[in-house]
Amino acid sequence: MPHSQPLSSRARIFLSLVLCCIFSSVALASKPLNVVFFLIDDLGWNDVGASGSDYYKTPNIDQLARDGMRFTNGYAACNVCSPTRASIMTGKYPARVMLTQWLPSGRWDAKQHKLREGRYLSNLPLEEVTIAEALREAGYTNAFMGKWHLGPLPYYFPEHQGFDVNVAGRDYGAPGSYWYPYEGSWLIPTTPGIRIFKDNPLPGQEGDYLVDKLAEKGEAFVREQADKPFFLMMSHYAVHSPLQGKPDKVARYEAIPEDERQGEPHYAAMVESVDDSVGRIMKAVQDIGAADNTLVIFTSDNGGMWRATDNAPLRANKGSNYEGGLRVPFIIKWPGVAKAGSVSDEPVISPDFYPTILSALGLPAKPDQHKDGADLTPILKGEGGIEREAIFWHYPHYNRHPENFPSSIARQGDWKLIEKLDTGELELYDLSSDVGESVNLAKKEKARARRLLAMLESWREAVGADPMRPNPNYEGDK
């Protein structure tokens, strides 16, 4: 039997490189996937470059879209903030959680409004198993940065809902100021002369800008987790009012002629600062060697604010159940799975994040918890769509935003039905040809409207949606 010949130096080097690549791939595959979730407040569907804006400067957000999948029909679960945030945390529709209004609201008028509003909870119930709690069970370290708005101390802050770290999460929906010490007050709309004080949410010094400080804290958290699986929720207060951008950025947008602006200069500057924060966090992820092992989600809690930005071609704005109040940026980056630069037109909505995250991380589903969310993994893998009858909304409230009225909605395919709860009037739109919702087809397409209404009524019963009731003190018809 012939003796084997020793490998040459070149062959040994080549074999070593091959083995290193194999071992590195195995190690990466066995390493838990991290999660970074960017939740922006009041950011409109068209307020990023990836959606077509050439006014707002968002290179880092646009890079997420180039590296992952952008959903053109991505929706917030509500036209205002708290319900959408609850749906993200729970994987349920706001109507099922019975948290359908922003907290603490205070804009219903006993004499001016025909119906009593639907009842709603003032906090996210501790009985809900949040996505943070599900990940903590799996060994993740979880951090929450920024706007919480899902309940007060002493029982309902992020640290009571699965987060190990809470930076600046408070019960209020916006800071008093974006400049340190971030304090201010809010006039309760239905209680003349009564103000709520908004305290300082985190330490700092004069000149600190809240968007930057949250990014700094988020970046530090990522760098501390280099060898441990983590979930970072970057939940910016921006771009909610007060509109206060950094002066150097504001000046650049003020130099643009008014008829060429898509939004207010201060708002545009805030969008740019949010984008800067995305860049900082993603650089930290790259620096710890986790760029290829981190699931990244980017979205908004409702549509763009009236007068702050232009939501065209969508109709209306935050607070409205037309597309401008509900359709939002919706990007998922899943390295090695979601094709870079891919686009999906599938209608998707906030509760979908919960089961999708569990699936991506290889964790068991919690169907009794995320009852309304759909696992978007088949879409992200390019294996097809998802099976569901429709997506739904229920907003039994008045909020005084333009083009707002109490309503329930069903979207099936390209068709969207709106039922006005205080009048019973129906509106039906074909979004494939009328994304601006300008032509009401309810009378022309009566059969379709009836089918969608029956579907909507069945859904409301299934989720226990609280109805509106007659208001005996209403003076409008007297």
C-alpha positions as CSV (number, residue, x, y, z in Angstrom):
1,M,0.0,0.0,0.0
2,P,1.6,3.3,-1.0
3,H,2.4,5.9,1.6
4,S,0.3,9.1,1.5
5,Q,2.2,12.2,0.4
6,P,2.3,15.1,2.9
7,L,0.3,18.2,1.8
8,S,2.2,21.1,0.3
9,S,2.3,24.4,2.2
10,R,-0.1,25.9,-0.3
11,A,-2.6,23.0,0.0
12,R,-2.5,23.2,3.8
13,I,-3.2,27.0,3.7
14,F,-6.1,26.4,1.3
15,L,-7.5,23.6,3.5
16,S,-7.3,25.8,6.6
17,L,-9.2,28.6,4.9
18,V,-11.9,26.2,3.8
19,L,-12.3,24.8,7.3
20,C,-12.4,28.3,8.8
21,C,-15.2,29.3,6.4
22,I,-17.2,26.1,7.3
23,F,-16.7,26.6,11.0
24,S,-17.6,30.3,10.8
25,S,-20.8,29.5,8.8
26,V,-21.8,26.8,11.4
27,A,-21.1,29.2,14.2
28,L,-23.2,32.0,12.6
29,A,-26.0,29.7,11.8
30,S,-26.2,28.5,15.4
31,K,-26.0,32.0,16.9
32,P,-29.4,33.4,17.9
33,L,-30.8,36.2,15.7
34,N,-30.9,39.6,17.3
35,V,-33.8,42.0,16.8
36,V,-33.7,45.8,16.3
37,F,-37.1,47.4,16.0
38,F,-37.3,51.0,14.9
39,L,-40.8,52.4,15.8
40,I,-41.2,56.1,14.7
41,D,-44.0,58.3,15.9
42,D,-46.2,60.0,13.3
43,L,-43.9,59.3,10.3
44,G,-45.9,59.4,7.1
45,W,-45.9,56.7,4.4
46,N,-44.0,58.9,1.9
47,D,-41.7,60.5,4.4
48,V,-38.6,58.4,3.5
49,G,-36.6,58.3,0.3
50,A,-37.3,54.6,-0.2
51,S,-41.0,55.4,-0.7
52,G,-40.2,58.0,-3.3
53,S,-39.5,61.3,-1.3
54,D,-36.7,63.4,-2.7
55,Y,-37.3,66.0,0.0
56,Y,-36.7,64.1,3.2
57,K,-33.1,63.0,3.7
58,T,-33.1,59.4,4.9
59,P,-30.1,57.5,3.5
60,N,-29.9,55.1,6.5
61,I,-33.5,54.1,6.3
62,D,-33.2,53.8,2.6
63,Q,-30.3,51.4,3.1
64,L,-32.5,49.2,5.2
65,A,-34.9,49.0,2.3
66,R,-32.1,48.2,-0.1
67,D,-30.9,45.5,2.2
68,G,-34.3,44.0,3.0
69,M,-38.0,44.0,1.9
70,R,-40.3,47.0,1.7
71,F,-44.0,46.5,2.0
72,T,-45.9,49.1,0.0
73,N,-49.2,48.2,1.7
74,G,-48.0,48.3,5.2
75,Y,-50.5,49.5,7.8
76,A,-50.6,50.7,11.4
77,A,-53.3,49.0,13.5
78,C,-54.8,52.4,14.3
79,N,-54.8,56.0,13.1
80,V,-53.4,57.1,16.5
81,C,-50.5,55.9,18.5
82,S,-51.3,53.9,21.7
83,P,-53.5,51.2,20.0
84,T,-50.9,50.5,17.4
85,R,-48.2,50.2,20.0
86,A,-50.4,47.8,21.9
87,S,-50.9,45.7,18.8
88,I,-47.2,45.5,18.2
89,M,-46.6,44.4,21.8
90,T,-49.4,41.8,21.8
91,G,-49.9,40.5,18.2
92,K,-53.6,41.4,18.5
93,Y,-55.9,43.9,17.0
94,P,-56.5,46.9,19.3
95,A,-60.2,46.0,19.4
96,R,-59.4,42.6,20.9
97,V,-57.1,44.1,23.5
98,M,-59.8,46.8,24.1
99,L,-57.2,49.5,23.8
100,T,-58.6,51.4,20.8
101,Q,-57.8,55.1,21.7
102,W,-54.7,57.0,22.4
103,L,-54.0,57.5,26.1
104,P,-55.5,59.3,28.0
105,S,-57.6,60.9,25.2
106,G,-60.0,63.5,26.5
107,R,-61.6,64.8,23.3
108,W,-65.1,63.5,23.6
109,D,-67.7,66.1,24.1
110,A,-71.0,65.2,25.8
111,K,-73.0,67.8,24.0
112,Q,-71.4,67.9,20.6
113,H,-71.0,64.1,19.9
114,K,-73.9,62.0,18.8
115,L,-72.6,58.7,20.3
116,R,-70.8,57.7,23.4
117,E,-67.4,56.4,22.6
118,G,-66.5,52.7,22.8
119,R,-65.0,51.8,26.2
120,Y,-61.2,51.3,26.3
121,L,-58.5,50.4,28.8
122,S,-56.1,53.0,30.1
123,N,-53.1,50.7,30.1
124,L,-51.8,47.6,28.4
125,P,-52.9,44.7,30.6
126,L,-50.2,42.8,32.4
127,E,-52.0,39.6,31.5
128,E,-50.8,40.0,27.9
129,V,-47.6,38.2,27.1
130,T,-45.8,40.8,25.1
131,I,-43.2,40.1,22.4
132,A,-40.6,41.3,24.9
133,E,-41.7,38.7,27.5
134,A,-41.7,36.0,24.8
135,L,-38.1,36.9,23.9
136,R,-37.0,37.1,27.5
137,E,-38.3,33.6,28.1
138,A,-35.9,32.6,25.2
139,G,-32.9,34.2,26.9
140,Y,-32.9,37.6,25.2
141,T,-31.9,40.8,27.0
142,N,-34.4,43.5,26.1
143,A,-34.1,47.3,26.0
144,F,-36.8,49.9,25.4
145,M,-35.8,53.4,24.3
146,G,-38.2,56.3,24.0
147,K,-42.0,56.5,23.7
148,W,-44.0,54.0,25.6
149,H,-47.5,55.5,26.1
150,L,-49.1,52.3,27.2
151,G,-49.8,53.0,30.9
152,P,-48.5,54.8,34.0
153,L,-46.3,54.0,36.9
154,P,-46.2,52.1,39.2
155,Y,-47.4,49.0,37.3
156,Y,-47.5,49.5,33.5
157,F,-44.1,50.7,32.3
158,P,-41.8,48.8,29.9
159,E,-40.0,47.1,32.8
160,H,-43.3,45.5,33.8
161,Q,-43.9,44.2,30.3
162,G,-40.7,42.2,29.5
163,F,-38.0,44.9,29.1
164,D,-34.8,44.7,31.2
165,V,-33.9,48.3,30.4
166,N,-36.2,51.3,30.1
167,V,-34.7,54.6,28.8
168,A,-37.2,57.5,28.8
169,G,-40.3,55.4,28.5
170,R,-43.2,57.3,30.1
171,D,-47.0,57.4,30.2
172,Y,-47.2,60.5,28.0
173,G,-47.1,60.5,24.2
174,A,-44.7,63.3,23.5
175,P,-42.0,65.2,25.5
176,G,-42.5,68.7,26.7
177,S,-39.5,69.6,24.5
178,Y,-36.9,67.8,22.5
179,W,-34.2,69.9,24.2
180,Y,-32.9,69.1,27.6
181,P,-34.5,69.0,30.2
182,Y,-37.3,67.9,27.8
183,E,-39.9,69.3,30.2
184,G,-43.2,71.0,29.4
185,S,-47.0,70.7,30.0
186,W,-50.1,69.7,28.1
187,L,-53.5,71.4,28.2
188,I,-56.3,68.8,28.7
189,P,-58.7,69.5,25.8
190,T,-61.9,68.9,27.7
191,T,-60.8,70.4,31.0
192,P,-60.2,74.1,30.4
193,G,-57.3,75.6,32.4
194,I,-55.9,72.2,33.6
195,R,-52.5,71.2,32.5
196,I,-50.5,68.0,33.0
197,F,-46.8,68.5,33.6
198,K,-44.4,66.4,31.5
199,D,-41.3,65.6,33.5
200,N,-37.7,65.0,32.4
201,P,-37.5,61.4,31.1
202,L,-33.7,61.0,31.3
203,P,-30.5,62.7,32.6
204,G,-28.5,65.0,30.4
205,Q,-27.2,68.5,30.1
206,E,-28.1,71.8,28.4
207,G,-28.0,71.4,24.6
208,D,-28.8,67.7,24.6
209,Y,-31.3,66.7,21.8
210,L,-33.6,63.9,22.7
211,V,-33.4,62.0,19.4
212,D,-29.6,62.0,19.7
213,K,-29.6,61.0,23.3
214,L,-31.9,58.0,22.6
215,A,-29.6,57.0,19.8
216,E,-26.6,57.3,22.1
217,K,-28.3,55.0,24.7
218,G,-29.4,52.5,22.1
219,E,-25.9,52.4,20.6
220,A,-24.4,51.8,24.0
221,F,-26.8,49.0,24.7
222,V,-26.0,47.2,21.4
223,R,-22.2,47.4,22.1
224,E,-22.8,45.9,25.6
225,Q,-24.6,42.9,24.1
226,A,-21.8,41.7,21.7
227,D,-21.9,38.1,23.0
228,K,-25.5,37.9,24.0
229,P,-28.8,37.8,22.0
230,F,-30.7,41.0,22.3
231,F,-33.9,42.8,21.4
232,L,-33.7,46.6,21.1
233,M,-36.9,48.6,20.7
234,M,-35.9,52.1,19.4
235,S,-39.3,53.8,19.9
236,H,-38.6,57.4,19.1
237,Y,-40.8,60.2,20.4
238,A,-40.0,62.0,17.1
239,V,-41.4,63.0,14.8
240,H,-44.4,63.8,17.0
241,S,-44.9,67.5,18.0
242,P,-43.6,69.8,19.3
243,L,-41.8,70.3,16.0
244,Q,-38.3,71.1,17.1
245,G,-35.5,70.3,14.7
246,K,-31.8,70.9,15.2
247,P,-31.0,74.5,13.9
248,D,-28.4,73.5,11.3
249,K,-30.7,70.9,9.7
250,V,-33.7,73.3,9.9
251,A,-31.8,76.0,8.1
252,R,-31.2,73.7,5.1
253,Y,-34.9,73.0,4.7
254,E,-35.8,76.6,5.2
255,A,-33.6,77.4,2.2
256,I,-35.9,75.3,0.0
257,P,-38.7,77.3,-1.6
258,E,-42.0,76.8,0.1
259,D,-43.7,75.4,-3.0
260,E,-41.0,72.7,-3.3
261,R,-41.3,71.5,0.3
262,Q,-43.1,68.2,1.3
263,G,-43.2,69.2,4.9
264,E,-42.4,71.8,7.5
265,P,-38.6,72.5,7.9
266,H,-38.6,71.6,11.6
267,Y,-40.4,68.3,10.8
268,A,-38.0,67.5,8.0
269,A,-35.0,68.2,10.3
270,M,-36.5,65.8,12.8
271,V,-36.9,63.1,10.2
272,E,-33.3,63.5,9.3
273,S,-32.3,63.2,12.9
274,V,-34.2,60.0,13.2
275,D,-32.4,58.7,10.2
276,D,-29.1,59.7,11.8
277,S,-30.1,57.5,14.8
278,V,-30.8,54.6,12.5
279,G,-27.3,55.0,11.1
280,R,-25.7,55.0,14.6
281,I,-27.5,51.9,15.7
282,M,-26.8,50.0,12.5
283,K,-23.1,50.9,12.7
284,A,-23.0,49.6,16.3
285,V,-24.6,46.4,15.1
286,Q,-21.9,46.1,12.4
287,D,-19.1,46.9,14.8
288,I,-20.0,44.0,17.1
289,G,-20.0,41.7,14.1
290,A,-23.8,41.2,14.1
291,A,-24.8,42.8,10.8
292,D,-25.6,39.4,9.2
293,N,-27.2,38.1,12.3
294,T,-29.8,40.8,13.2
295,L,-33.4,41.1,12.1
296,V,-34.3,44.8,11.6
297,I,-37.8,46.2,11.5
298,F,-38.7,49.8,10.6
299,T,-42.2,51.2,10.8
300,S,-44.4,54.0,12.2
301,D,-47.4,54.0,14.6
302,N,-49.7,56.0,12.3
303,G,-49.7,58.3,9.3
304,G,-48.1,61.7,9.0
305,M,-49.4,64.6,11.0
306,W,-51.7,67.2,9.3
307,R,-49.7,70.4,8.4
308,A,-46.4,68.8,9.4
309,T,-46.1,66.8,6.2
310,D,-47.9,66.2,2.9
311,N,-49.2,62.6,2.6
312,A,-50.2,62.8,-1.1
313,P,-51.2,60.8,-3.0
314,L,-52.8,59.4,0.1
315,R,-55.9,61.0,1.5
316,A,-55.9,62.7,4.9
317,N,-53.5,62.3,7.8
318,K,-52.9,61.0,11.3
319,G,-56.2,60.5,13.2
320,S,-58.1,59.7,10.0
321,N,-59.1,56.2,8.8
322,Y,-58.3,57.1,5.2
323,E,-55.0,55.8,3.8
324,G,-53.0,58.9,5.0
325,G,-53.8,58.0,8.6
326,L,-53.1,54.3,8.4
327,R,-50.6,53.4,5.7
328,V,-47.0,53.7,7.0
329,P,-43.4,52.8,6.1
330,F,-42.9,49.1,6.7
331,I,-39.5,47.6,6.1
332,I,-38.0,44.2,7.3
333,K,-34.4,43.3,6.9
334,W,-33.6,39.7,7.4
335,P,-30.1,39.0,6.2
336,G,-29.7,35.9,4.1
337,V,-33.5,35.4,3.9
338,A,-35.3,38.4,2.7
339,K,-34.0,39.3,-0.8
340,A,-32.1,42.6,-0.8
341,G,-34.1,45.4,-2.4
342,S,-37.3,43.3,-2.7
343,V,-40.8,44.8,-2.6
344,S,-44.1,43.2,-1.5
345,D,-47.5,44.6,-2.3
346,E,-49.2,42.2,0.2
347,P,-51.4,44.1,2.8
348,V,-49.7,43.7,6.2
349,I,-50.4,45.3,9.6
350,S,-48.8,45.9,13.0
351,P,-49.9,42.6,14.7
352,D,-48.0,40.7,12.1
353,F,-44.6,41.6,13.7
354,Y,-45.0,39.4,16.7
355,P,-45.4,36.0,15.0
356,T,-42.9,37.0,12.3
357,I,-40.2,37.7,14.9
358,L,-40.8,34.4,16.7
359,S,-40.7,32.5,13.4
360,A,-37.5,34.3,12.3
361,L,-35.8,33.5,15.6
362,G,-36.9,29.8,15.4
363,L,-39.0,30.2,18.5
364,P,-42.3,28.4,19.0
365,A,-45.4,30.3,18.0
366,K,-47.9,31.6,20.7
367,P,-51.2,31.3,18.8
368,D,-53.2,32.0,21.9
369,Q,-51.4,35.3,22.3
370,H,-50.8,36.7,18.8
371,K,-54.3,35.8,17.6
372,D,-54.5,38.4,14.9
373,G,-50.9,38.5,13.6
374,A,-49.8,36.7,10.5
375,D,-46.4,35.2,10.1
376,L,-44.8,37.0,7.2
377,T,-42.0,34.5,6.8
378,P,-43.3,33.0,3.5
379,I,-43.4,36.5,1.9
380,L,-39.9,37.3,3.2
381,K,-38.5,34.0,1.9
382,G,-40.2,34.6,-1.5
383,E,-42.3,31.5,-1.1
384,G,-45.7,33.1,-1.7
385,G,-48.3,35.1,0.2
386,I,-50.2,34.6,3.4
387,E,-53.7,33.3,3.8
388,R,-56.2,35.5,5.6
389,E,-59.6,36.9,4.7
390,A,-58.9,40.5,5.2
391,I,-57.4,43.1,7.6
392,F,-59.6,45.2,9.9
393,W,-59.8,48.3,12.0
394,H,-62.2,49.5,14.7
395,Y,-62.1,53.1,15.9
396,P,-65.2,53.9,18.0
397,H,-63.9,57.4,18.9
398,Y,-63.8,61.1,18.1
399,N,-60.3,62.7,18.0
400,R,-60.7,66.1,16.3
401,H,-58.1,65.4,13.7
402,P,-59.1,66.5,10.1
403,E,-61.3,64.0,8.3
404,N,-61.8,61.9,11.4
405,F,-65.0,60.2,12.3
406,P,-65.8,57.0,14.3
407,S,-65.5,54.1,11.9
408,S,-64.8,50.4,11.3
409,I,-62.9,49.2,8.2
410,A,-62.3,46.1,6.3
411,R,-59.7,45.8,3.5
412,Q,-59.9,42.7,1.3
413,G,-57.5,42.6,-1.6
414,D,-57.7,46.0,-3.2
415,W,-61.1,46.8,-1.8
416,K,-61.5,48.9,1.3
417,L,-64.9,49.4,3.1
418,I,-65.4,52.2,5.7
419,E,-68.5,52.1,7.9
420,K,-69.2,55.4,9.6
421,L,-70.4,54.4,13.0
422,D,-72.4,57.5,13.9
423,T,-74.3,57.6,10.6
424,G,-74.2,54.1,9.2
425,E,-73.0,55.5,5.9
426,L,-70.7,53.2,3.8
427,E,-67.7,54.2,1.7
428,L,-66.1,51.7,-0.7
429,Y,-62.8,52.3,-2.5
430,D,-60.8,50.3,-5.1
431,L,-57.3,51.1,-3.9
432,S,-55.7,49.6,-7.0
433,S,-57.0,52.5,-9.1
434,D,-57.9,55.1,-6.5
435,V,-55.3,55.1,-3.7
436,G,-56.4,58.7,-2.9
437,E,-59.9,57.4,-2.0
438,S,-61.7,60.0,-4.2
439,V,-64.5,57.9,-5.7
440,N,-67.0,56.2,-3.3
441,L,-68.2,53.0,-5.0
442,A,-70.5,51.8,-2.3
443,K,-73.7,52.5,-4.3
444,K,-72.3,51.2,-7.6
445,E,-70.8,48.0,-6.0
446,K,-73.7,47.3,-3.6
447,A,-73.2,43.6,-3.4
448,R,-69.5,43.9,-2.7
449,A,-70.2,46.5,0.0
450,R,-72.8,44.2,1.7
451,R,-70.3,41.3,1.7
452,L,-67.6,43.3,3.2
453,L,-69.9,44.8,5.8
454,A,-71.1,41.3,6.8
455,M,-67.4,40.3,7.1
456,L,-66.7,43.4,9.2
457,E,-69.6,42.7,11.5
458,S,-68.6,39.1,11.9
459,W,-65.0,40.2,12.8
460,R,-66.2,42.7,15.4
461,E,-68.2,40.0,17.1
462,A,-65.3,37.6,17.0
463,V,-62.8,40.0,18.6
464,G,-65.3,41.5,21.1
465,A,-65.1,45.0,19.6
466,D,-66.8,47.4,22.0
467,P,-69.6,49.4,20.3
468,M,-70.6,53.0,20.4
469,R,-73.8,53.8,22.2
470,P,-76.4,56.6,22.0
471,N,-75.5,59.7,23.9
472,P,-78.5,61.1,25.7
473,N,-76.9,64.4,26.3
474,Y,-76.3,65.1,22.6
475,E,-77.7,68.6,21.6
476,G,-76.9,68.5,17.9
477,D,-80.4,67.5,16.8
478,K,-82.3,69.8,19.1
